[in-house]
Amino acid sequence: MKRFHLSTLGCLFFLLTGSGQLSATQVVALNVTDLAREAVHVFEGRCLDVTLTSVKDSRGEVMLPAVRYTFEILDSLKGKQSSTFEFMQLGNAAKSGHFPIYADRLGIPTFEKGRTYLLFLAERHENGLTAPVGLAQGMFWVHDGLAYNGISNAHIFHKMDRGTSRTAYAPMIRQAIDSQLPGRAKRGTDGVPAQRFKALLRDMLAGHVVTVSKKVGDR
């Protein structure tokens, strides 16, 4: 089994345009500092539509399965979005003729129509595809005022207590670091307060709060 260390989706799409077939990926662990720095778009939004489509690879040689998502923008934190925002991700090769790649096997998250998410989207590849920074790490469900990502908020605040100990965000960060990881059955009762989380992101992006990167190498 081949494993690739990926932190941004540009690297992933480079691999997708090659002749090999990927069976698994290992993504570099990122904290919120890394997610915010690497993302081109950060927003809270509600998924309005999910449409299956396809795109050509960067060489124009093969067709890749894709999914087009349309989001209603509820709160924009980084990048320019209008009231609605569309993006495409790699999909699953459900139709014959597509390159044999399956997004779910690569760990690319999917979005459900009607659900609300806080997304950290990477820069679009030249064929129009993108995905959350760090894959499931950069996709947060927002439910009952709480946010939790696809890996149960593991290490999202790692090292960040060093620069925030005297800020209003210290209790949230400390509690998240000290608490056990929530399981799937606990979603909706665990997580970080979404409004406080977004306030931290705004202060980070504005330079009012300086935090430490977690990305120090392969995990």
QUITAFEN-V460329 format. One line per field, one symbol per residue. ss: DSSP state (h for helix, s for strand, l for the rest). psi: psi as a letter, one per 30 degrees, with the letter a starting at -180 (. if undefined). A space follows every 10 residues. Layout:
BEGIN
ss: ???
psi: ???
END
This chain:
BEGIN
ss: llllssllhh hhhhhhllll lllllsslll lhhhhhhhll ssssssssss ssssssllll llssssssss ssssssssll lllsssssss lslllllsll lshhhhllll lllllsssss slllllllsl lsllhhhhss sssllssssl llllllllll hhhhlllllh hhhhhhhhll lllhhhslls lsshhhhhhh hhhhhhllll lllllllll
psi: kkkkjkflfe eefeeffafl kkflljkkkk aeeeeeefke kklklkjekj kkallllffg elkkklkkkk kkjejkfklk kaflkklklk akifkkfkki kjeeffgkll kkkflkljkj klkklfgfka lkkgcffgjk kjkhglkkaf hhgkgfgkff feggfglffe eeeeeeefll kklefgkffl akkeeeeeee eeeeffgfkk lkkfjgak.
END
